Amino acid sequence: MEVRWLEDFLALVRTRHFSRAAELQHVSQPTFSRRIKLLEEAMGSTLINRQTLPLSLTPAGEVFRELCERITRDVRDTKDRIAALEAEASARISVGSTQGLFSHFYQGWATDAGIAERLQLNLKATNWVGEQFLEALEGGDCDLVLCYWHPDLPWGDRLNGDNFEWLVLARESLVPVSVSDDRGHPRFSLPGSPEQPVPLIAYHNRGFLQSAIEGHLARQKLTANLLPLNENTQSASIKALVKQGFGMGWLPQRMTEKSEQFGSLVRAGDERWDVPLEIRLIRLRDARSDDLLNLWKQLEE
């Protein structure tokens, strides 16, 4: 049964006249009459008593009228609820977050700041890499970006221009980790040697973190003998491979908590090998809404 048949029938109920109902439905009277006839055939019963003026409903028509009114009311209420949900979603501030920060930082920070209900995570962000987060801000795909930041990002100077503002929400460190051996020592430990390089689960150079590691080692004049086995853009992928014993890797400290799956993580090097990071929240300087500006002011305070 087509929805327009219900609308046709209710128009006829209101007007009790085929010509007027056809006008309401913006069709010719023959077309309208044919649609009502098709409706009656579909219901297997005569709904309109055509022998009376004005037209009246048969007993079957009265039952069908109640059904139409109930369906129409339910559809209207559902549309209102959907509109309210869409309005609520559009009123929320869209956040693009790296996967690691979403898993181990975002929810706790947003809840503690009292803004969780005002934010909407953009799930497309799980596919963004590095500089694509800033491009998403500029392209309107999100209102805020939550990401790691450090001075060795090859495109970090973009934040020094006039397009962006940011807040430092927290400090973080990348910590070198490995699974432990039977004695509780790291199975793979830094710095390794030319004869026995340390197998490394590395970050992809387009992401946020590989350049941080390389820059830190250079500044600290630390020489590591590493054998990269794999490159990943996500810390969670590196953690999974490290915990399965394939090699060592640097992980954000918040991700190194004890896990029962595979094996416990232990340090693969002392604090000299820890790489400092900032967790930043970034927005366009020309904010797109007053809601975003008000939230930003709340966070600044």
Phi, psi and omega in degrees: 000132181276145180299325183296333178296321177296317179295320177300314183297316180293325175297320179291323177298319183290318187267334185055032183205127184297316183296314181294320179296321178298320177297317179300325182268002175060043175224166176288159180298316178302319178296317181296315180299321180294323180291322177295321179296319177297323177297315180297320178296321179294324180278345180072026182200152174282126183257334185245128173272106186272002182269357182248153173230121355294169180301150178231169180261142171286168175306320176295323179296322178296319178295319181291325177300316179299320178297313181300317181294321179293316179296316180299318179295318180295319179296317180297315180296321179295318178299320179296318180294318179297317179298321179294320178295318180293322178295320179295318180294318181290336179282341179286155181268125186278132182240130170256121184233144171297153185298318180298316180290325177297320183286325191237004181219314193307306189295317179296317179296312183297321179293313180298325180281352179072028184235008186302321183287346182264357184248150176229117181286131175274108185291343176298337185297339180295343179260356181277150180229127171052241186298343179298336178295317177292322178297325177294321175299311182293329181274358178083014179282344175203164180262331182225151173236131176249118186205167171282152179215146179201164188286353184259008175297127184297339179245019184294337182292350177297332180286345181275357179274202185261003188273333192234154166234155181211161173234140172270113184272328184194167173253151181216161174228140167275126185244131177286128185224158177210163169288159182265157174271190184296338181265003180086007178269157179295135177293326178234124184228150178280151008265358186074187180216162178301328179284326180229077178294154181277123176296130187239131167265106193259164172273151176290141185289350176275349182277196184273336201252334183297318179293332177294316180296312182297318180295319180295314181298321180294316181294321181277358182055043178261128180254120178245135176264101189241147176238092182297128179255338191198151175235136180223149174270343186249133177298325181298323179292320178295317180300317181298317181289322178296317183291338176274001172086019182280338182173187175260166178198161175269131179231146171304138187303328179295342182264002185263012179299158183299139176225141182280344183282135180066271182202165180283146178269138175230163179297139175258005180187160182282187188296342178300332184271358179286136184252118181285142179223161167247147169257116186245148170250127188236143174219165171290142178298322175271087184295147185273351182208155175293327178301317179295318179296320179294319178294319180298318178297321177299318180291323178297325183281000000 
